[in-house]
Amino acid sequence: MWEHETYNGLVSTISQGNRRVFNMTEVNRNQTGWYRCGARNQVNQEQSNRIWLDIIFGPDIPQIDVTPYSITDRGYSAQERQTVSLLCQAQSNPPSQYVWFYNNSQVYTGSQFTIPWIMRLNTGTYACLAQNTYLNTRTRKTISLTVFYPPDGSPSCSVLPAMNYSSLNLTCSWPGGLPSPSLRWTTNLLSLAQGGAWPANNVSVLQSGSQTSNNSLFTCLGIHPALNTSTQCTARAWSPYSEPVCSAYATGKNQYLLLSCSWEGGSPRSIVWWEGPKGEGRGQGVETSNILVLRSNSTQNGQAYTCYAKHPLDTHTRTCSLRLEAPVLLTQRSVVSVFEGSDVQLTCILQANYPPVNQIVWFNNRRQEVIQEVQEALATTRKYVLRRAAAWTNLTVLETDGTTDNGQYWCSASNAVGGTEIPVTLLVKRYPMPPNVTLVRLVYSSQQRREVELEWQMEGEGEGGEGGGLTGFILERRLEEAPGRRRGEEEKEKDREEAGADPADQEEQRQEKRSSFSPWKQVAVLEARERVHTLGNMTPTDTYQIRITAVNHRTLGHPSPPETPADPPFSAYPAVIGAAIGGMLITTIATVLLFMYIFRNCNNNPSSTAGPGRTSTSLMMR
């Protein structure tokens, strides 16, 4: 009798009879175990020792267990950043040796392959190879593992016009992610009619504009298996504010005229287009038609252009219009009068017109364009000052002069459809001639001849003011030239005559020769109330002539006749008094010296014991 004992201790009789040999055919792994033989007769029975029968087999086709377990139609799946464990088992005797492959590249040796922080880059095929080193046999099994990851950020919502701006196209986009997210549009927490959820990165829904109230809020919900919670985005549809606005402007040199139309606000953006009197700009539905480009010319003056605007939430088409007009200029005064030396302002006002002018330009009385001057250090004084604003430009003429500033000034303006100009006449008046002046006293203040005292009077006192009068005096002097200098001038004059100088110049030179004085030099400007003045810095050896001229603002009167300062009158009384005082001082000093001499000799005389009379006589004799 043959018995078989398995791993589990289960004993079974596999053969019984008179034969000592037990044959097994087609041995399999289930026959592995302990075997023993038993014999018995009528007297007793005995059993042999056990023998172990080891069946060599395998390996079987491996079995792969994925933890955490998640299966899809394409294989196994895992969430990004999870820990994933792959366990491979294959029946074999002796036990199998395992090797793991990722996309046909060996990555691990062992039964259990663990990825602690799986990423989207780990998506691919994983194969387990089982080997029986005794039999030199091997088996292999491959699975597909997909790593799911959510899209970046959150869904993006937009509202676009559709159906010729009569409907809304609600677009929800959430790119990326594996698998694609599920998106669903809702409004007021209810799914839209075409709603539902789509596993896609972009979902669009058409919504009728007439059935949508202003300021409606639409929400797109996004769901992804890699996220525990849903995410969303919103889009709001609202009408633009107010009405469309039309404007016009020209290019740099007025070559082209650009008409612009805008209807600010609203979602989605409205569409605008232009229509002109000759059919310009017709093109409803063109997205960039808010600008109409026209070639500038005067024939467009007075033409009207209309801009049309449309929005999906507004059943009416809105409009705005503008009329092209050449500029019109006005001025407060066409004739402006001012006294010489004053500043005067000329005004130029621009009436409403379209398109706006580039700039208002002023021309002076010589038809030269007035440009804003910049006064630098040590530069000459400015003549004109321009002040500009959007609708006016003022020209200020500084320190007007009757000889150079009288005449017509022109204000000019132009735009892309025409131009215009207006004249402004400036009359610069001179102040009345001031009264004549007469020097009544002109004398040196001392014999040193370094200062001259002057006194003058008016022949007729006038009242100062804008209509006439007196504003001050100009004091001048000139110096008599030396004879040597005059001879040099005569020689120069002779040379000029020989060179053929102009006769008028020769006559002027001869007059200067006869006068023998240098040109007049201004030495002081005096106030109108002054009638007495002291003039210093005189050279005692020079001979001067002095004159004074009355001034009324910029109008000069006739200068007083030139006069030479007189010497001060001589007086003998001061000289006599001075001589007497000087003589008394000299006598006093001599007497004091004499007494000092007597006193010293009296102390040093050897016969000091004599009487007083004798000593006195001796000193006197000495």
C-alpha positions as CSV (number, residue, x, y, z in Angstrom):
1,M,0.0,0.0,0.0
2,W,1.4,3.4,-1.0
3,E,0.4,6.6,0.9
4,H,0.9,10.3,-0.2
5,E,1.1,13.1,2.4
6,T,0.7,16.7,1.2
7,Y,2.0,20.0,2.5
8,N,-1.1,20.3,4.6
9,G,-0.7,16.9,6.3
10,L,-3.5,15.3,4.3
11,V,-2.7,11.5,3.9
12,S,-4.3,9.6,1.0
13,T,-3.7,6.0,-0.3
14,I,-2.7,6.1,-3.9
15,S,-2.1,2.4,-4.6
16,Q,-2.8,-1.0,-3.0
17,G,-2.0,-4.5,-4.1
18,N,0.6,-7.2,-4.3
19,R,3.0,-5.2,-6.4
20,R,6.0,-3.5,-4.8
21,V,6.5,-0.9,-7.6
22,F,4.2,2.1,-8.1
23,N,4.5,4.0,-11.4
24,M,3.3,7.6,-11.9
25,T,2.8,9.0,-15.4
26,E,2.4,12.7,-16.3
27,V,3.8,13.9,-13.1
28,N,2.4,17.3,-12.0
29,R,3.0,19.8,-9.2
30,N,0.1,18.4,-7.2
31,Q,2.1,15.1,-6.7
32,T,4.8,16.9,-4.7
33,G,5.0,15.5,-1.1
34,W,5.9,12.7,1.2
35,Y,5.6,9.1,0.1
36,R,5.8,5.8,2.1
37,C,5.1,2.1,1.7
38,G,3.1,0.0,4.0
39,A,3.0,-3.8,4.2
40,R,0.7,-6.1,6.2
41,N,-0.4,-9.7,6.6
42,Q,-2.5,-11.6,9.0
43,V,0.0,-11.4,11.7
44,N,1.0,-7.7,11.7
45,Q,1.7,-4.6,9.5
46,E,4.7,-2.2,9.1
47,Q,5.5,1.1,7.3
48,S,8.7,2.3,5.6
49,N,10.4,5.6,6.2
50,R,9.0,8.6,4.2
51,I,10.7,9.9,1.1
52,W,10.2,13.3,-0.4
53,L,9.2,13.7,-4.0
54,D,10.0,17.2,-5.4
55,I,8.3,18.1,-8.7
56,I,10.2,20.8,-10.7
57,F,7.9,23.1,-12.7
58,G,7.2,26.6,-13.8
59,P,7.1,29.5,-13.9
60,D,3.5,30.1,-14.6
61,I,2.2,33.2,-16.3
62,P,2.8,36.0,-13.6
63,Q,-0.1,37.7,-11.9
64,I,0.3,41.4,-11.3
65,D,-1.6,43.2,-8.5
66,V,-1.7,47.0,-8.5
67,T,-2.2,49.0,-5.3
68,P,-4.3,51.2,-5.1
69,Y,-6.5,49.3,-7.4
70,S,-8.1,51.4,-10.1
71,I,-8.9,49.9,-13.5
72,T,-10.0,51.6,-16.7
73,D,-10.8,50.5,-20.2
74,R,-7.1,51.1,-21.1
75,G,-5.6,49.3,-18.1
76,Y,-4.8,50.5,-14.6
77,S,-4.8,54.1,-13.4
78,A,-3.3,56.0,-10.6
79,Q,-3.5,59.6,-9.3
80,E,-0.5,61.8,-9.6
81,R,1.6,62.0,-6.5
82,Q,0.2,58.8,-5.1
83,T,2.3,55.8,-3.9
84,V,1.8,52.9,-6.3
85,S,2.8,49.3,-5.6
86,L,3.1,46.6,-8.3
87,L,3.3,43.0,-7.0
88,C,4.2,40.2,-9.4
89,Q,3.6,36.4,-8.5
90,A,4.2,33.3,-10.6
91,Q,4.0,29.7,-9.5
92,S,7.3,27.9,-9.9
93,N,9.5,25.3,-8.3
94,P,12.1,26.4,-7.4
95,P,10.6,29.9,-6.7
96,S,10.7,32.4,-9.6
97,Q,13.2,35.2,-9.9
98,Y,11.4,38.5,-10.9
99,V,12.6,41.4,-13.1
100,W,10.5,44.6,-13.8
101,F,10.6,46.6,-17.0
102,Y,9.2,50.1,-17.7
103,N,8.7,50.7,-21.4
104,N,11.0,47.8,-22.2
105,S,13.8,49.2,-19.9
106,Q,14.7,47.3,-16.8
107,V,14.0,49.3,-13.7
108,Y,13.8,46.9,-10.7
109,T,14.6,43.3,-9.6
110,G,12.2,41.7,-7.2
111,S,8.6,40.6,-6.7
112,Q,7.2,44.0,-5.5
113,F,8.0,47.3,-7.3
114,T,7.0,50.4,-5.4
115,I,6.8,54.0,-6.9
116,P,6.6,56.3,-3.8
117,W,5.7,59.5,-5.7
118,I,4.3,58.7,-9.1
119,M,4.2,61.5,-11.7
120,R,2.6,61.9,-15.1
121,L,5.9,61.0,-16.7
122,N,5.5,57.5,-15.2
123,T,2.6,56.7,-17.5
124,G,3.4,53.7,-19.7
125,T,3.7,49.9,-19.8
126,Y,5.1,47.8,-17.0
127,A,6.2,44.2,-17.6
128,C,7.1,41.5,-15.0
129,L,9.5,38.7,-16.1
130,A,9.4,35.5,-14.0
131,Q,12.4,33.1,-14.3
132,N,13.0,29.4,-13.2
133,T,16.7,29.2,-13.0
134,Y,16.7,25.4,-12.5
135,L,14.7,24.7,-15.7
136,N,16.0,27.9,-17.4
137,T,12.4,28.8,-18.3
138,R,10.7,32.2,-18.1
139,T,7.3,33.8,-18.5
140,R,6.2,37.6,-18.9
141,K,3.2,39.7,-18.3
142,T,2.6,43.4,-19.3
143,I,0.1,45.9,-18.0
144,S,-0.6,49.5,-18.9
145,L,-0.6,52.1,-16.2
146,T,-2.0,55.6,-16.8
147,V,-1.2,58.4,-14.3
148,F,-4.1,60.8,-14.0
149,Y,-3.4,64.5,-13.3
150,P,-5.7,67.5,-13.3
151,P,-5.5,70.5,-15.7
152,D,-3.5,73.5,-14.5
153,G,-5.4,76.3,-12.7
154,S,-9.1,76.4,-13.2
155,P,-11.5,76.7,-16.1
156,S,-11.6,79.9,-18.2
157,C,-14.9,81.3,-19.2
158,S,-15.7,83.8,-22.0
159,V,-18.8,85.2,-23.6
160,L,-18.6,85.8,-27.4
161,P,-21.1,87.1,-29.9
162,A,-22.7,84.7,-32.3
163,M,-25.4,84.5,-35.0
164,N,-24.7,88.1,-36.3
165,Y,-24.6,89.5,-32.8
166,S,-28.1,88.1,-31.9
167,S,-26.9,85.3,-29.6
168,L,-24.2,84.6,-27.1
169,N,-21.6,81.9,-27.4
170,L,-20.6,80.7,-23.9
171,T,-17.1,79.1,-24.1
172,C,-15.6,77.2,-21.2
173,S,-12.0,76.1,-21.6
174,W,-9.8,74.1,-19.2
175,P,-6.8,72.8,-21.2
176,G,-4.6,70.0,-20.0
177,G,-5.2,67.2,-17.6
178,L,-5.6,63.4,-18.1
179,P,-8.2,62.4,-18.6
180,S,-10.0,65.5,-20.0
181,P,-12.1,67.3,-17.4
182,S,-15.9,67.3,-17.4
183,L,-17.3,70.8,-18.0
184,R,-20.9,72.0,-17.5
185,W,-22.5,75.4,-18.0
186,T,-25.1,76.6,-15.5
187,T,-26.9,79.8,-14.8
188,N,-28.7,80.6,-11.5
189,L,-27.6,77.2,-10.3
190,L,-29.6,75.5,-13.1
191,S,-28.1,73.7,-16.0
192,L,-28.6,75.4,-19.4
193,A,-30.8,73.7,-21.9
194,Q,-28.0,72.3,-23.9
195,G,-26.1,71.7,-20.7
196,G,-24.9,68.4,-19.3
197,A,-21.3,67.5,-18.7
198,W,-18.8,66.8,-21.5
199,P,-15.4,65.2,-21.0
200,A,-13.6,67.8,-23.1
201,N,-11.2,70.6,-22.6
202,N,-13.5,73.1,-24.4
203,V,-17.3,73.4,-24.2
204,S,-19.4,75.9,-26.0
205,V,-23.1,76.7,-25.6
206,L,-25.3,79.0,-27.6
207,Q,-27.6,81.3,-25.6
208,S,-30.2,83.5,-27.3
209,G,-29.5,87.2,-26.7
210,S,-33.2,88.2,-26.6
211,Q,-33.9,85.7,-23.9
212,T,-30.9,86.7,-21.7
213,S,-31.4,89.5,-19.2
214,N,-28.8,92.2,-18.7
215,N,-26.0,91.5,-16.3
216,S,-26.6,87.7,-16.4
217,L,-24.0,85.5,-14.6
218,F,-23.0,82.2,-16.2
219,T,-21.0,79.5,-14.3
220,C,-18.9,76.7,-15.8
221,L,-18.3,73.8,-13.4
222,G,-15.2,71.7,-13.9
223,I,-14.8,68.1,-12.5
224,H,-11.7,65.9,-12.8
225,P,-11.0,62.5,-11.2
226,A,-7.7,63.7,-9.9
227,L,-9.4,66.4,-7.8
228,N,-11.4,65.9,-4.7
229,T,-13.6,68.9,-5.3
230,S,-15.0,70.7,-8.4
231,T,-13.8,74.0,-9.6
232,Q,-15.5,76.7,-11.6
233,C,-15.3,80.0,-13.5
234,T,-17.9,82.6,-14.3
235,A,-18.7,85.0,-17.1
236,R,-21.1,87.9,-17.1
237,A,-23.1,89.3,-20.0
238,W,-24.0,93.0,-19.9
239,S,-24.9,95.8,-22.2
240,P,-22.6,98.8,-22.9
241,Y,-23.1,102.0,-21.1
242,S,-24.7,105.1,-22.6
243,E,-24.6,105.6,-26.4
244,P,-21.9,105.2,-29.0
245,V,-19.4,108.1,-29.3
246,C,-18.0,109.4,-32.6
247,S,-14.8,111.3,-33.0
248,A,-12.5,112.4,-35.8
249,Y,-8.8,113.2,-36.1
250,A,-6.3,113.7,-38.9
251,T,-2.8,112.3,-39.6
252,G,0.3,114.4,-39.1
253,K,0.1,116.5,-42.3
254,N,-3.7,116.3,-42.8
255,Q,-3.3,113.7,-45.6
256,Y,-5.9,111.4,-44.2
257,L,-8.9,111.8,-42.0
258,L,-9.7,109.1,-39.5
259,L,-13.3,108.7,-38.2
260,S,-13.5,106.7,-34.9
261,C,-16.5,105.2,-33.3
262,S,-16.6,103.5,-29.9
263,W,-19.2,102.1,-27.6
264,E,-17.5,101.6,-24.3
265,G,-18.3,98.8,-21.9
266,G,-20.4,95.6,-22.4
267,S,-19.6,91.9,-22.5
268,P,-19.1,90.7,-25.1
269,R,-17.8,93.7,-27.0
270,S,-20.2,95.4,-29.3
271,I,-19.7,95.8,-33.0
272,V,-19.6,99.2,-34.8
273,W,-19.5,100.2,-38.4
274,W,-19.6,103.5,-40.4
275,E,-21.8,104.6,-43.2
276,G,-21.1,107.8,-45.2
277,P,-23.1,109.8,-47.8
278,K,-21.4,108.0,-50.6
279,G,-21.6,104.5,-49.1
280,E,-18.3,104.6,-47.4
281,G,-17.7,102.1,-44.6
282,R,-20.7,99.8,-45.3
283,G,-19.7,96.4,-43.8
284,Q,-21.8,95.2,-40.9
285,G,-20.1,92.4,-39.1
286,V,-16.5,93.5,-39.7
287,E,-14.7,93.5,-36.3
288,T,-12.2,96.3,-37.2
289,S,-14.7,98.6,-38.9
290,N,-14.8,101.2,-36.0
291,I,-12.2,103.3,-37.9
292,L,-13.1,104.8,-41.3
293,V,-10.1,106.3,-43.2
294,L,-10.9,109.1,-45.7
295,R,-8.6,111.1,-47.9
296,S,-8.6,114.8,-46.8
297,N,-10.1,117.3,-49.2
298,S,-12.3,120.3,-49.1
299,T,-15.3,118.5,-50.7
300,Q,-16.0,116.8,-47.4
301,N,-16.8,120.0,-45.8
302,G,-20.4,119.8,-44.5
303,Q,-20.7,116.0,-45.1
304,A,-22.4,113.9,-42.4
305,Y,-21.2,110.4,-41.3
306,T,-23.1,107.9,-39.1
307,C,-21.8,105.1,-36.9
308,Y,-24.0,102.1,-36.1
309,A,-23.5,99.9,-33.1
310,K,-25.0,96.5,-32.2
311,H,-24.9,94.3,-29.1
312,P,-26.4,90.8,-28.5
313,L,-28.3,91.9,-25.5
314,D,-29.8,95.0,-27.2
315,T,-32.5,94.4,-29.8
316,H,-32.0,97.9,-31.2
317,T,-29.1,99.2,-33.3
318,R,-27.6,102.3,-31.8
319,T,-26.2,105.3,-33.8
320,C,-24.1,108.4,-33.5
321,S,-23.2,111.0,-36.2
322,L,-20.8,113.8,-36.9
323,R,-20.6,116.5,-39.5
324,L,-17.2,117.5,-41.0
325,E,-16.7,121.3,-40.9
326,A,-13.9,123.6,-41.6
327,P,-12.8,125.7,-38.6
328,V,-14.4,129.1,-37.8
329,L,-12.3,131.7,-36.0
330,L,-13.5,134.7,-33.9
331,T,-11.7,137.5,-32.1
332,Q,-12.8,139.8,-29.3
333,R,-11.5,143.0,-31.1
334,S,-10.6,143.3,-34.7
335,V,-8.8,146.6,-34.1
336,V,-6.6,147.0,-31.0
337,S,-4.9,150.3,-30.0
338,V,-2.3,150.7,-27.4
339,F,0.3,153.3,-26.3
340,E,3.9,152.7,-27.3
341,G,5.9,150.7,-24.8
342,S,2.9,148.7,-23.4
343,D,2.2,145.0,-23.8
344,V,-0.9,144.1,-25.8
345,Q,-2.8,140.9,-26.1
346,L,-4.5,139.8,-29.4
347,T,-7.1,137.0,-29.0
348,C,-8.2,134.3,-31.4
349,I,-11.1,131.9,-30.5
350,L,-11.9,128.7,-32.3
351,Q,-15.6,127.8,-32.7
352,A,-16.7,124.2,-32.4
353,N,-15.8,122.2,-35.6
354,Y,-14.9,118.7,-36.7
355,P,-12.3,117.4,-37.0
356,P,-10.3,119.4,-34.5
357,V,-7.6,121.7,-35.9
358,N,-4.0,120.7,-35.3
359,Q,-2.9,124.1,-34.1
360,I,-3.9,127.8,-34.3
361,V,-1.1,129.8,-35.9
362,W,-0.4,133.5,-35.5
363,F,1.4,135.6,-38.1
364,N,2.9,139.0,-37.3
365,N,2.6,142.2,-39.3
366,R,5.3,141.1,-41.7
367,R,3.4,137.8,-42.4
368,Q,6.0,135.8,-40.5
369,E,4.8,132.9,-38.4
370,V,5.1,133.6,-34.7
371,I,6.9,130.8,-32.9
372,Q,7.1,130.5,-29.1
373,E,10.4,131.9,-28.1
374,V,12.5,130.5,-25.3
375,Q,14.4,133.2,-23.4
376,E,17.8,131.9,-22.4
377,A,20.3,133.5,-20.1
378,L,22.0,136.6,-21.6
379,A,19.6,136.4,-24.6
380,T,17.7,139.3,-26.0
381,T,14.3,140.1,-24.6
382,R,11.4,138.2,-26.1
383,K,9.1,140.0,-28.5
384,Y,6.1,137.7,-28.6
385,V,4.4,135.4,-26.0
386,L,1.9,132.7,-27.2
387,R,-0.6,131.1,-24.8
388,R,-2.6,128.2,-26.1
389,A,-5.6,126.1,-25.1
390,A,-7.8,123.7,-26.9
391,A,-10.2,126.4,-28.2
392,W,-8.2,129.6,-28.2
393,T,-4.7,131.1,-28.7
394,N,-3.6,134.5,-27.5
395,L,-0.6,136.5,-28.9
396,T,1.0,139.0,-26.6
397,V,3.2,141.7,-28.2
398,L,5.7,142.9,-25.6
399,E,6.9,146.5,-25.4
400,T,5.1,147.7,-28.5
401,D,7.0,150.0,-30.8
402,G,5.2,152.4,-33.2
403,T,7.7,151.9,-36.0
404,T,7.9,148.1,-36.0
405,D,4.7,146.7,-34.5
406,N,1.9,148.7,-36.3
407,G,-0.1,146.7,-38.8
408,Q,-2.3,143.6,-39.3
409,Y,-1.7,140.4,-37.5
410,W,-3.3,137.2,-38.8
411,C,-4.7,134.2,-36.9
412,S,-4.9,131.1,-39.0
413,A,-6.3,127.6,-38.4
414,S,-7.0,124.5,-40.6
415,N,-8.1,121.0,-40.4
416,A,-8.5,118.1,-42.8
417,V,-11.5,119.6,-44.6
418,G,-10.5,123.3,-44.9
419,G,-8.8,126.3,-43.4
420,T,-9.5,129.9,-42.5
421,E,-7.9,133.1,-41.1
422,I,-8.9,136.4,-39.6
423,P,-7.0,139.7,-39.3
424,V,-6.4,141.8,-36.2
425,T,-5.2,145.3,-36.7
426,L,-2.8,146.7,-34.1
427,L,-2.4,150.5,-33.7
428,V,0.5,151.6,-31.6
429,K,0.1,155.3,-30.5
430,R,2.9,157.6,-29.3
431,Y,2.6,159.5,-26.0
432,P,2.3,163.3,-26.3
433,M,5.5,165.4,-26.4
434,P,6.6,166.4,-22.9
435,P,7.2,170.1,-22.0
436,N,10.6,171.6,-22.7
437,V,13.2,171.8,-20.0
438,T,15.6,174.8,-19.2
439,L,18.7,174.6,-17.0
440,V,18.5,177.5,-14.5
441,R,21.7,176.6,-12.5
442,L,24.8,174.6,-13.6
443,V,27.8,175.2,-11.4
444,Y,30.7,173.1,-9.8
445,S,30.1,172.5,-6.2
446,S,33.8,173.4,-5.3
447,Q,37.0,174.5,-6.7
448,Q,38.1,170.8,-7.1
449,R,35.5,170.6,-10.0
450,R,34.5,167.0,-9.2
451,E,30.8,167.5,-8.8
452,V,28.3,169.7,-10.6
453,E,25.1,171.0,-9.1
454,L,22.1,171.2,-11.5
455,E,18.7,172.9,-11.2
456,W,16.1,173.0,-13.9
457,Q,12.6,174.0,-14.5
458,M,9.8,173.2,-16.9
459,E,8.5,175.7,-19.4
460,G,5.0,174.3,-18.9
461,E,4.0,171.7,-16.4
462,G,1.8,169.0,-17.8
463,E,-0.3,166.3,-16.0
464,G,1.3,162.9,-16.3
465,G,-0.8,160.0,-17.5
466,E,-1.7,158.0,-20.5
467,G,-2.7,161.0,-22.5
468,G,0.5,163.1,-21.9
469,G,2.6,164.6,-19.2
470,L,6.0,163.7,-17.8
471,T,7.5,160.4,-16.5
472,G,11.1,161.4,-16.0
473,F,14.3,163.1,-17.2
474,I,17.4,162.0,-19.1
475,L,20.6,163.7,-18.1
476,E,23.4,163.7,-20.7
477,R,26.9,165.1,-20.9
478,R,29.7,165.3,-23.5
479,L,33.4,166.0,-23.3
480,E,35.4,168.6,-25.2
481,E,38.0,166.7,-27.2
482,A,41.8,167.5,-27.0
483,P,43.4,169.4,-30.0
484,G,45.6,166.4,-30.8
485,R,42.6,164.2,-31.2
486,R,40.9,166.7,-33.4
487,R,44.0,166.8,-35.7
488,G,43.8,163.0,-35.9
489,E,40.1,163.2,-36.8
490,E,40.9,165.8,-39.5
491,E,43.5,163.5,-41.1
492,K,41.0,160.6,-41.1
493,E,38.4,162.9,-42.6
494,K,40.7,163.9,-45.3
495,D,41.5,160.3,-46.1
496,R,37.8,159.5,-46.4
497,E,37.2,162.5,-48.7
498,E,40.0,161.3,-50.9
499,A,38.5,157.8,-50.9
500,G,35.2,159.3,-52.2
501,A,33.0,159.2,-49.1
502,D,29.3,160.0,-49.3
503,P,28.8,163.8,-49.2
504,A,26.2,163.6,-46.4
505,D,28.7,161.7,-44.2
506,Q,31.3,164.3,-45.0
507,E,29.0,167.1,-43.9
508,E,28.2,165.3,-40.6
509,Q,31.9,164.8,-40.0
510,R,32.6,168.5,-40.6
511,Q,29.9,169.5,-38.1
512,E,31.4,167.2,-35.5
513,K,34.8,168.8,-36.2
514,R,33.4,172.3,-35.7
515,S,31.7,171.2,-32.4
516,S,34.9,169.7,-31.0
517,F,32.9,167.7,-28.5
518,S,32.4,164.0,-28.1
519,P,29.0,162.3,-28.7
520,W,26.4,162.8,-25.9
521,K,26.5,160.1,-23.2
522,Q,23.6,159.4,-20.9
523,V,24.7,159.6,-17.3
524,A,21.5,159.5,-15.3
525,V,17.7,158.8,-15.5
526,L,15.8,161.0,-13.0
527,E,12.3,160.8,-11.7
528,A,9.6,163.3,-12.8
529,R,9.4,165.0,-9.4
530,E,13.1,165.9,-9.3
531,R,14.3,169.4,-10.1
532,V,17.7,169.4,-8.5
533,H,20.5,166.9,-9.0
534,T,24.3,166.6,-8.2
535,L,26.4,165.0,-10.9
536,G,29.6,163.4,-9.7
537,N,32.7,161.6,-11.2
538,M,33.8,164.7,-13.1
539,T,37.4,165.1,-14.2
540,P,38.7,168.5,-13.0
541,T,40.9,169.2,-16.1
542,D,38.2,168.4,-18.7
543,T,35.5,170.7,-20.1
544,Y,32.0,169.3,-20.2
545,Q,28.7,170.3,-21.7
546,I,25.5,169.1,-20.0
547,R,21.9,169.0,-21.2
548,I,18.6,167.5,-19.8
549,T,15.6,166.1,-21.7
550,A,12.1,165.5,-20.5
551,V,10.5,162.0,-21.1
552,N,6.9,161.0,-21.4
553,H,7.1,157.2,-21.4
554,R,8.9,156.5,-24.7
555,T,8.4,160.0,-26.2
556,L,11.4,162.3,-25.8
557,G,11.0,166.0,-25.5
558,H,13.4,168.6,-26.9
559,P,16.7,168.6,-25.0
560,S,17.6,171.7,-23.1
561,P,20.4,173.9,-24.7
562,P,23.8,172.4,-23.8
563,E,25.7,174.4,-21.2
564,T,29.1,174.2,-19.6
565,P,29.3,174.2,-15.8
566,A,30.5,177.4,-14.2
567,D,33.2,177.7,-11.5
568,P,32.0,178.6,-8.0
569,P,32.3,182.3,-7.0
570,F,35.6,183.4,-5.2
571,S,35.4,184.8,-1.6
572,A,38.4,186.6,0.2
573,Y,36.9,186.5,3.7
574,P,37.6,182.9,4.4
575,A,41.2,183.4,3.3
576,V,41.8,186.4,5.7
577,I,40.3,184.5,8.6
578,G,42.5,181.5,7.9
579,A,45.7,183.6,7.7
580,A,45.0,185.2,11.1
581,I,44.3,181.9,12.8
582,G,47.5,180.5,11.3
583,G,49.6,183.5,12.6
584,M,48.2,183.1,16.1
585,L,49.1,179.4,16.1
586,I,52.7,180.1,15.1
587,T,53.2,182.8,17.8
588,T,51.9,180.5,20.5
589,I,54.1,177.6,19.5
590,A,57.3,179.9,19.5
591,T,56.5,181.3,23.0
592,V,56.1,177.8,24.4
593,L,59.4,176.7,22.9
594,L,61.2,179.7,24.4
595,F,60.0,179.1,27.9
596,M,61.0,175.4,27.7
597,Y,64.5,176.4,26.7
598,I,64.8,178.9,29.6
599,F,63.7,176.3,32.1
600,R,66.2,173.7,30.9
601,N,69.2,176.2,31.1
602,C,68.3,177.4,34.5
603,N,68.7,173.9,35.9
604,N,72.0,173.3,34.2
605,N,73.8,176.8,35.0
606,P,76.9,176.5,37.4
607,S,76.3,179.9,39.1
608,S,73.0,178.9,40.3
609,T,73.8,180.5,43.7
610,A,73.6,184.0,42.3
611,G,70.6,186.2,42.8
612,P,67.7,186.0,40.7
613,G,68.4,189.2,38.9
614,R,71.9,188.2,37.9
615,T,70.7,184.8,36.6
616,S,68.0,186.3,34.5
617,T,70.5,188.8,33.0
618,S,72.9,186.0,32.2
619,L,70.3,183.9,30.5
620,M,69.1,186.8,28.5
621,M,72.6,187.6,27.3
622,R,73.2,184.0,26.3
